């Protein structure tokens, strides 16, 4: 599909916009509640996003072929309270639905955190899937999980994508799953140093050293990149059991995983410890 129109909800600084415009799309409406994001979005694309989507009348949004949005994730995130669809931020999904119901776009592409896939025992996903299907869309039967490192970009950041095609348009195309093998590129290779305002944005020598250290990590680590935060402070220390049991379960789990990571890779990780 070329020369299509799209709306960019919860647009942030424009990740969806950048990709879709490179595919021939034209953004006809954008929205984000964060004023700083709106400012950066305007600097990037010359479009001033609207603010709070709950205050936008769906009838004022221009017609479009594709609706996309990374709706707020705090209510589904492992770092949030995980109330999901019952949180006011989770219910912003229903603002997407009212816009979809009025405009009936050909395609919908939504994004959220990895935890959405299993939140509330899968019930949150079922609610989202049911409502989109009820509005006349073929919806991906399972959450589509991708991470930049699947495509060679040196970042481990799994996200759930929800792809929808209006039923009169046809079925969903085949969507490839996680590749069996992938090669992660050098982090510096994906950072542009050719910038107009290079003095403001250019990577410093100390930042370059940090990136090189990360490159060493991803090239030497055994197995997949960790899906948990890397806490070097816990690599090689013994925590008294009484103190350990006072930590919340999620922190206990991360500490154990970091110790296992260190033990499996101590030959080169030990050089990181001072």
N, C-alpha and C positions, 0 to 999 in steps of 0.2 A: 504494500500500500504506500503510494507516494502522494505528496501534496495533501496531507491530511491535517485536520485541525484538532488540537488537544487542549484540555484544561489541566492545570497543575495544582492540585489541592495539597495543603500542608507542604508547600513547595520547598521550604528551607532555603538554601542558597542556589538550588537549581540543578540537582543531579539528574532528575528525569528530563528536565528541559534540555540540558546539553545533549543527552543521548538522542532524544526524539527529534530535536532540530537537525542533528546530523543525519537523521534518516529521512529528512524532507518534511518534518512536521512544523506546523505554525501554532504557537501558543496564543490562544485567544482570551485566556483568563488564568490568573494565578492567585493563590491565597495563602497567607501564613500569619499567625497571630504574633510572631516575634518581630518587633520593629527592626532589630539588627539584621535579621535574615532578609527582611524586605528591602533594606538598604543595599545589602550585598547583591541581592537578586537584581535590583534595578541597575546597579553598576555593571553587572555581568551581561544583562540582556536588554536593558532599556525599557523594561516593563515594570510598572509599579504594582506589586501584588496588593490585593485587598487584605483586610485584617481578619478579624474573627469570623470564621465560616458560619457560625451559628447565627450571625446577624446579616448574612447575605441572602437575599431573596433569590431562590433558584431560577425564577422567571427572568431575572436580569443577567443571568450568565449566558453568553453567546452559544449558539449551536456548535456542536463539536462531534468528531468521529471517535475520539478516544478520551476517556477519563482516567487519569492516573493520580496516585496519591500514596504517600507514606504516612498513613494516619498515625496519630500519637501512640507511642509504644510503651510509655511508662507503666501503664496499667497491666501490660503483659510481660514486661521485662523482668528478668531475674533480679535486677537491681531495684525494682519498684516494689509496690505492695501487692502486685499480682491480683488485684480485684477484677481485672479484665473488663468484660462487657458491662459490669455493674459500676465501674468507675466512670466519672463524668467525662474523662478523656477517652475511655473505651467507647462510650456512647456516641462519640463523634463519628463513628462508623455509620450511624443512622442518618447523619447529615449527608454522608455520601449517598446513601440510599434514596433520600428525598430528591437529590439532584439527578440521580440515575433515573428515578421514576418519572421525573418531568421531561428529561431530555432524551432518554432511551438511546444512549450512544452505541455505536457498533461494537466497541471494544472497551474493556476495563482492565487496568493493571494496577494492583495494589501491592504494597510492601509493608512488612512489619518485622519485628524481632523474631529470632528463632524460637523463642519460648511460646509464641502464639500457637505453634503446631500442637503442643500437648497441654495447653492451659486448661485448667478445670477438667482434667481427664478427657480432653478432646471436645468438650461441650461448646466452648467458645468457637472453635472451628466449625462445628456443626451449625451453630446459629448463623455465622457469616455465610457459609455455603448455602444453607436453606434460603436465606433472604435474597441472595443474588440469583439463585436458580428460580425462585418464585417470581422475580421480575422479568423472567424470560431469557435467561442466559445459560449457555453451557459453561460450566465452571470446572476448573481443574479439580479432579476428584480427591486429590490429596494435596496438602501444602507442598509447594515447589520450593526446595531449599537450595540456595546457591551461596557461594562465598567468593570474593575476588580471587582467592588463591586457586580456585578451580580453573581459572582462566589465565593463570600465570602472574597475576598481580600480587606482590608480596604483602598481603594483609589477610588475616584470618578473621572474617566477620560474617558469619552465617546469617542469612536473612530469609524470611518466608516471603514468597511471591504468590499472588493470587491472580491468575489469568482468566479472563472471561470473554466469550464471544456471543453476541446476540444470536439467538437460535435460528433466525431466518437467514443469517449470514453463513452459518455452517458450523462444523465441529472445530474443536481446538486442534491446532497443529501438534505434531509430536514435539514434545519438549524434552531434550536430553537431560539425563540425570547426572550425578557426579561422575566425572571421568575416572577410569581406573588408574590412569597415570597422568600426571601433569608436572610441568617444569616451572618452578617459581623463578621469576626474573630478579635481577639485582634491583634493590629499592631505588637507587640513584637513577636508574634508567627510566623510571616512570615519573621523575620529578623534572619539570621544565625549568631550566635556568635561563632561558631566553625570554626575559620579561622586560617590558617597557620600564617599569619602576623596579629595576633589579636590585638597587641598593636597599629597598624596603623589604623585598621578598626573597632575595637570594639566600640559599642555604649557607650558614656560617661553617667555619672549619670544625667547631665543636659539634655542631649538629650533623655534619658529614661524618664525623668519627662515630657518633651514635648509630647512624644508619649503617655504616660499615660493620659495626658490632652486631647489629641485627642481621645483616647479610651472613655473617659468620654463623650465627645461630641457626638460620633457616637452612643453610647448606650442610650443617653437621648434625642436626637433630635427627634422632632415630624415629622413624614413623611419621605420622601426620603432625602438622603444627598443632600445638595445644589449643584446645577450645576453652581454656580457663586462664585467668590472669596469672602472669608469671611474677612470682614474689621471691626474688633472690634472697631476701632476708630470712626466709624459712627453708632454704635449701639444705643447710647442714647444721641446724641447731636442734637441741633437745628441749622440748617444752614440758615442764612438769605436768603430769596427768591432771592434777587438780586445776591448774590454770587452763589446760586444753579443753576440759569439759565445760568451762564457763563460756567458751566461744559458741556462737550460733552454729547450727548444723552446716550451713552453707560454707562458713569460714573453715570449719574443721575439714570439710571435704576438699577445699582448695589447698589447704596446708598439706594434707596427705598427698594430693596429686603433685604438688610442687616437690615434695620429698622424693616421690617416685620418679619424677622427671629428672631430678638431680642424680639419683642413684643410677639411672639408666644411661646418663650422659656425663658422668662425673669427669671423664678424661679431659673434655674441653671446657665444661662448665666450671670446674674448680679454678680455672684461671680468672674467672669473673669475680671470685670472692677475694676481698681484701682483709 
